[in-house]
Amino acid sequence: MKKTNANILIIDDQEDILFAAKMLLKKHFENIFTLNNPKNVLQLLSENEIDVVLLDMNYRIGFEDGREGLYFLKEIKKLSPKTIVILMTAFGKVETAVEGLKNGAFDYVLKPWENEKLVETVKQAVDEARKTRKKGEKDITDNRYFIGKSKSILRAYALGEKVANTDANVLILGENGTGKFVMASYIHQNSNRKNNAFVHVDLGSLNDNIFESELFGYAKGAFTDAKVDTAGRFENAQNGTIFLDEIGNVPLHLQSKLLQVIQTKTVTRLGEAKARPLNVRIITATNLNLKEEVNHKNFREDLYYRINTMEITLPSLKERKEDKIPLAKFLLEKMISKYERNEIVFSEKALEQIENHSWNGNIREMENRIERAVILCENNIISSSDLDLDQITTFENLEDIPLSDIEKITIEKVLAKHDYNISKSAEELGLSRAALYRRMEKYNINTN
C-alpha cells in the first residue's frame, strides 16, 4: 500500500494515545509527528509545514471542559492558517467539539476511535489541506489585501512597504477594527522574513500570571505544571516576525520585562539563567494614544521609544468615505467564497446605507454585517434590511455585540422564514440538522 505524502501531527498528553495513533497512521502517511504538550505546537509549526493536526481537547486533570483545546485550535489557525485541525474528544463532550467546528476545526473524532473512520477522516483533511494551500497561494497574489484609494490609507501602506525590508520596530496605531493585524501581516509578507513564522500575540488577553511563561517560555520544574521545557512566543517567532497586539494594555510592572527582551535581543526562560539570542522582527499595535499614556505614567517612555522606530497610523472608515463601497464589495467576494454561494450583489439602497453609515467598528463591523447579510439574503441580492445597520448604530464598536446574540437572531430569522422547517433552515444556514438542533437547544429556541 502506497503511503500518502503528508505531514501529520498528533497532540495528546497520554503517551498510549500518541503511540496507538502513530502506529495506525504511519501505515498510511509518510511523516507522523507527536507532541505530549500543546504549548510546543507553535515552535513545531514554525519549523515544519504540517498538513493536518490531530488535537486533543483536554490536558489537565480536573479540567475537562475542552477550553484548552479551543485555545490551541485558535493559536494553530493564527500561526498556520492552511493547517487543517481535527479535534479529538471523549464521548459526551461533543458540544465543545461542535464549538471547535465554528472556530475553524475541520472535523472531530471520538475517543476511543474506529481505526477505519480515523484514517478516512485524516485522508479527507489532507485533501482539504492541499486545496487550502493551493487556494492560499492564489489569494496571496490576487486579493489578500484591500488597500483602497483614499490618501490616508495609501500613505499608511506606502510607509508599510518602505519599512518592510528593514528590521526596524514598527508601532501601528488606529481605532478598533481599522486593520492593524492586516497591516502587520502585510509588512511581514513583504519582508525578507516572509517564509518564516508570523506569531500574533494578543497581549490584552494574557493574564499577569502567565505573561512571562507565554512570552518567554519556561524550564521543566519552573512551576507546578511545568512538566517539560517549553519555548515562549518570542522563540516561536525566531527568524520571523512577532506581532504584539494591544501593547498599550500591558501592566506597568511587566513592561520592564518586555523592554529587556527588546533591548538585549535575548530571552531567558522562567527557571533558567541562560539568555537565548533572538533574531525576531517586532511589530506592535494599540488603539490607545501612547504619548498620553506616557504623560500619565501608564506606559514607560523608554519602551515607547524602543517600539516605534517607525510609527504607522491607520485611518478610520469615517476618514475613508471613497473606500467604503469598494471595501464592501471586496468583503462580499470574500464571504461568497467562504460560504460557496452563487454571485451575490448589493441593492442600490444597501450601497447607499453602506456609504452613509458611521461604521464606528470600522472594517471589523463591516465584515460582520456583510457576513450576516450573505447568510440571510434572498434572490442573491443584499437588501438594507439584510445589513440591519439600524440595529447597531448605538454601539460604540463591534466588540460590544456578543456573537452569540447575532447567531441566535440569525437562526430565529431563518427558522421563521422557512416556517420552522428544520431541513430547509439547516440547508440555508450551512448546518447539519443535528447541528441546528444543538444550537436551538443552546439558545432555547422552540419550534412552536
C-alpha positions in Angstrom: 0.0 0.0 0.0 1.4 3.3 -1.1 1.6 6.0 1.6 0.2 9.5 1.1 3.0 12.1 1.2 1.7 14.3 4.1 2.9 15.6 7.5 0.6 14.7 10.3 0.9 16.0 13.9 -0.8 14.3 16.9 -1.1 16.2 20.1 -2.2 14.4 23.3 -0.9 14.2 26.9 -1.4 10.4 27.1 1.5 8.5 25.7 -0.5 5.4 24.9 -2.9 7.5 22.7 0.1 9.0 20.9 1.6 5.6 20.3 -1.6 4.0 19.1 -2.4 6.8 16.7 1.1 7.0 15.4 1.2 3.2 14.7 -2.1 3.4 12.9 -1.4 6.5 10.8 2.2 5.7 9.8 0.8 2.9 7.7 -1.0 5.4 5.5 1.0 8.7 5.7 4.7 9.5 5.2 5.6 11.6 8.2 4.0 11.5 11.7 4.9 13.9 14.5 3.8 13.6 18.1 3.6 16.1 21.0 2.5 15.5 24.6 2.4 19.2 25.4 0.3 21.5 23.2 2.4 24.5 24.2 5.2 23.2 22.0 3.0 23.2 18.9 3.8 26.8 17.8 7.5 26.1 17.7 7.0 22.9 15.8 4.7 24.6 13.3 7.2 27.4 12.8 9.8 24.8 11.8 7.7 22.3 9.8 4.9 22.6 7.2 2.2 20.5 8.9 -0.8 19.4 6.8 -3.1 18.0 9.5 -3.1 18.3 13.3 -5.0 15.8 15.5 -5.6 17.9 18.6 -6.9 16.5 21.9 -9.2 18.9 23.8 -8.2 18.3 27.4 -4.7 18.3 29.1 -5.1 18.9 32.8 -6.6 16.6 35.4 -9.9 18.1 36.7 -10.3 20.4 33.7 -12.4 18.6 31.1 -14.4 21.4 29.5 -12.3 21.4 26.4 -11.3 25.1 26.7 -7.6 24.3 26.3 -8.3 22.5 23.0 -10.3 25.5 21.7 -7.5 27.9 22.8 -4.8 25.9 21.0 -7.1 25.5 17.9 -7.2 29.3 17.6 -3.4 29.6 18.1 -2.7 27.0 15.4 -5.1 28.7 12.9 -3.4 32.0 13.6 0.2 30.8 13.1 -0.6 28.3 10.3 -4.0 29.1 8.6 -3.5 26.4 6.0 -3.0 23.6 8.5 -6.2 21.5 8.9 -7.2 20.7 12.5 -9.1 17.6 13.6 -10.3 17.6 17.3 -10.2 14.5 19.5 -12.7 14.3 22.3 -14.3 11.7 24.6 -17.9 10.7 24.1 -20.2 13.1 25.9 -18.0 16.1 25.1 -19.4 16.6 21.6 -20.9 20.0 22.3 -17.4 21.5 22.9 -16.1 19.8 19.7 -19.0 21.4 17.8 -17.9 24.8 19.1 -14.5 23.9 17.7 -16.0 23.5 14.3 -17.3 27.0 14.5 -13.8 28.2 15.3 -12.2 26.6 12.3 -11.7 22.9 13.0 -12.3 20.6 10.1 -13.9 17.7 12.0 -13.8 15.8 15.3 -13.3 12.2 16.2 -14.5 10.5 19.4 -12.1 8.5 21.6 -11.8 5.6 21.5 -11.9 5.9 17.7 -12.7 3.4 15.0 -9.5 2.8 13.0 -11.1 3.0 9.6 -13.0 6.1 10.5 -9.9 7.9 11.8 -7.8 7.1 8.8 -10.6 8.2 6.4 -11.1 11.5 8.3 -7.4 12.2 8.2 -7.3 11.5 4.4 -10.1 13.9 3.8 -8.3 16.5 5.9 -5.1 16.0 3.9 -7.1 16.6 0.7 -8.6 19.8 2.2 -5.1 21.0 3.3 -3.9 20.7 -0.3 -6.9 22.6 -1.6 -6.4 25.3 1.0 -2.7 25.7 0.3 -3.4 25.9 -3.5 -6.1 28.4 -3.0 -4.0 30.3 -0.4 -1.2 30.7 -3.0 -3.7 32.3 -5.3 -5.1 34.5 -2.6 -1.7 36.0 -1.7 -1.1 37.1 -5.2 -4.6 38.1 -6.2 -6.6 39.6 -3.4 -5.2 39.0 0.0 -5.2 42.7 0.9 -7.6 45.5 0.2 -5.9 48.9 0.4 -8.2 51.4 -1.2 -7.7 54.8 -2.9 -8.0 57.3 0.0 -4.9 59.4 0.5 -4.7 58.4 4.2 -4.6 54.7 3.7 -2.3 54.9 0.7 0.1 56.9 2.8 0.0 54.3 5.6 0.6 51.3 3.2 3.4 53.2 1.5 5.1 53.5 4.8 4.5 49.8 5.5 6.1 48.9 2.2 9.1 51.1 2.8 9.8 49.6 6.3 9.0 46.0 5.3 12.5 45.1 4.2 14.2 46.6 7.2 14.3 45.2 10.7 13.0 48.4 12.2 10.5 48.0 15.1 7.1 49.2 13.9 4.2 50.6 16.0 0.8 50.5 14.4 -1.9 52.9 15.7 -5.6 53.1 15.0 -9.1 52.6 16.3 -10.5 49.1 16.9 -11.2 47.3 13.6 -9.1 49.5 11.3 -6.9 46.6 10.2 -3.9 46.7 12.4 -3.4 42.9 12.2 -3.7 43.1 8.4 -1.0 45.8 8.2 1.3 43.8 10.4 0.7 40.8 8.2 1.3 42.9 5.1 4.7 44.1 6.4 5.7 40.5 7.2 4.6 39.2 3.8 6.6 41.9 2.0 9.8 41.4 4.1 12.7 39.0 3.7 11.3 37.1 6.7 8.1 36.1 4.8 9.0 32.4 4.7 9.4 32.2 8.4 6.9 32.4 11.3 4.5 35.2 11.9 3.4 35.0 15.5 0.5 37.0 16.7 0.1 37.7 20.5 -2.9 39.4 21.9 -1.2 41.0 25.0 -4.6 42.3 26.3 -5.8 38.7 26.8 -2.8 37.5 28.7 -3.3 37.1 32.4 -0.5 38.7 34.5 0.3 35.3 36.0 1.1 33.7 32.6 2.6 36.7 30.8 6.2 35.7 31.3 5.7 31.9 30.7 3.7 32.6 27.5 6.1 35.1 26.0 9.4 33.9 27.3 8.9 30.2 27.9 9.9 28.1 30.9 12.1 25.3 32.0 10.9 22.0 33.3 10.1 22.3 37.0 9.9 26.2 36.9 6.4 25.9 38.4 3.9 23.2 39.3 2.6 22.5 35.8 5.9 22.9 34.1 6.4 19.3 33.1 8.7 19.8 30.1 11.0 22.6 28.7 8.7 24.9 26.7 9.6 27.7 24.3 7.7 31.0 24.5 6.2 33.1 21.7 9.4 35.0 21.1 11.3 31.8 20.4 8.5 30.5 18.3 9.0 33.6 16.1 12.7 33.1 15.7 13.9 34.4 12.3 10.4 35.6 11.6 8.1 38.3 13.0 6.3 38.7 16.3 3.2 40.9 16.4 2.5 42.2 19.9 -1.1 43.4 19.6 -2.7 45.7 22.3 0.7 46.6 23.7 -0.9 49.6 25.5 -2.7 47.1 27.8 0.5 45.6 29.3 0.6 46.5 33.0 3.4 48.8 34.0 5.2 46.3 36.2 5.5 43.9 33.2 6.7 46.5 30.7 10.2 46.4 32.1 10.5 42.7 31.3 9.3 43.3 27.8 11.8 46.2 27.4 14.7 44.0 28.5 14.0 41.4 25.8 13.7 44.1 23.1 16.8 45.9 24.2 19.1 42.9 24.6 17.6 40.8 21.8 17.7 37.8 24.1 15.1 35.9 26.1 15.5 33.9 29.3 13.0 31.2 30.1 11.5 31.1 33.5 13.6 28.8 35.7 16.7 29.2 33.6 19.7 31.6 33.9 20.8 31.2 30.3 19.9 34.0 27.9 18.9 32.8 24.4 19.7 35.0 21.4 16.8 36.2 19.4 16.5 37.2 15.7 13.0 38.5 15.6 11.3 41.4 13.9 9.0 43.2 16.4 5.7 44.9 15.3 3.4 46.3 17.9 -0.1 47.8 17.8 -2.6 49.6 20.1 -5.8 51.7 19.9 -4.5 53.9 22.7 -2.7 57.2 22.5 0.6 56.0 23.8 2.1 59.6 24.1 -0.8 60.4 26.5 -0.2 57.1 28.4 3.5 58.1 28.8 2.5 61.5 30.1 0.1 59.9 32.6 2.8 57.5 33.7 0.8 54.5 32.5 3.4 53.5 29.9 7.2 53.5 30.1 8.8 56.2 28.0 11.9 54.1 27.2 9.7 51.2 26.0 7.6 53.6 23.8 10.7 54.8 22.0 12.0 51.3 21.6 8.9 50.0 19.8 8.2 52.9 17.4 11.3 53.3 15.2 8.6 53.7 12.6 5.0 54.7 13.5 2.1 54.0 11.2 -1.4 55.3 11.9 -4.4 53.6 10.2 -7.3 55.9 9.4 -10.9 55.0 10.5 -13.6 54.4 7.8 -15.0 57.9 8.6 -11.8 59.2 7.0 -12.1 56.9 4.0 -15.5 57.6 2.6 -14.4 56.8 -1.0 -13.2 53.4 0.1 -16.4 52.2 1.8 -18.2 50.8 -1.2 -15.1 49.2 -2.8 -14.2 47.7 0.6 -17.8 46.3 1.0 -17.6 44.7 -2.4 -14.2 43.2 -1.6 -15.6 41.8 1.7 -18.6 40.5 -0.2 -16.4 38.5 -2.6 -14.6 37.1 0.4 -17.9 35.9 2.0 -19.2 34.5 -1.3 -16.0 32.4 -1.4 -16.2 31.4 2.2 -19.8 30.2 2.0 -19.5 28.9 -1.6 -22.5 30.9 -2.7 -23.5 32.0 -6.2 -22.9 35.5 -7.3 -24.5 38.0 -4.8 -24.9 41.7 -5.3 -25.9 44.7 -3.1 -29.1 46.6 -3.8 -28.8 50.3 -4.5 -30.3 51.1 -1.2 -27.9 48.8 0.6 -24.9 50.6 -1.1 -26.4 53.9 -0.1 -26.7 52.7 3.5 -23.1 51.4 3.5 -21.8 54.8 2.3 -23.7 56.8 4.8 -23.3 54.5 7.9 -20.8 55.8 10.6 -19.0 52.4 10.9 -17.8 53.0 14.5 -16.5 49.4 14.5 -14.7 50.1 11.2 -13.7 47.2 8.9 -14.5 44.6 11.6 -18.0 45.9 11.9 -18.5 46.0 8.1 -17.2 42.4 7.7 -19.6 41.2 10.4 -22.6 42.9 8.8 -21.8 41.6 5.3 -21.2 38.1 6.5 -24.6 38.1 8.2 -26.2 39.6 5.1 -24.8 36.8 2.9 -26.3 34.2 5.2 -29.8 35.9 5.2 -30.2 37.5 1.7 -32.8 36.2 -0.7 -32.6 36.0 -4.5 -28.9 36.7 -4.3 -29.5 40.4 -3.6 -28.4 42.0 -0.3 -31.1 44.5 0.9 -30.7 47.2 3.5 -32.8 45.0 5.9 -30.2 42.2 5.5 -27.5 44.5 6.6 -29.6 45.6 9.6 -27.4 48.6 10.3 -30.0 50.5 12.2 -29.9 47.8 15.0 -26.3 48.5 15.9 -25.8 52.3 15.4 -25.9 52.8 19.1 -22.9 50.6 19.8 -19.5 52.3 20.2 -17.9 49.4 18.4 -18.5 45.9 17.4 -16.8 44.3 20.4 -19.9 45.4 22.4 -22.1 43.0 20.4 -22.0 39.4 21.6 -21.5 36.9 18.8 -24.0 34.6 20.5 -26.7 37.2 20.1 -26.0 37.6 16.4 -26.1 33.8 15.9 -29.4 33.4 17.8 -31.1 36.2 15.9 -29.9 34.7 12.6 -31.2 31.2 13.4 -34.5 32.6 14.6 -35.0 34.6 11.4 -34.1 31.7 9.1 -36.4 29.3 11.0 -39.3 31.8 10.8 -38.6 32.3 7.1 -39.0 28.5 6.4 -41.9 28.1 8.8 -39.7 26.2 11.2 -38.8 23.5 8.7 -35.6 22.2 10.1 -34.2 20.7 6.9 -34.7 23.8 4.8 -33.4 26.1 7.6 -30.3 23.9 8.2 -29.5 23.9 4.5 -29.7 27.7 4.3 -27.5 28.1 7.4 -25.0 25.6 6.1 -25.5 23.3 9.1 -26.5 19.7 9.5 -29.9 19.0 11.1 -28.2 17.7 14.3 -26.0 20.9 14.5 -29.1 23.1 14.1 -30.9 21.2 16.8 -27.9 21.6 19.1 -27.9 25.4 18.6 -31.7 25.6 19.1 -31.2 23.8 22.4 -28.3 26.1 23.4 -30.4 29.3 22.7 -33.7 27.9 24.0 -35.4 28.3 20.6 -38.7 26.5 20.3 -40.4 25.4 17.2 -43.9 26.1 18.4 
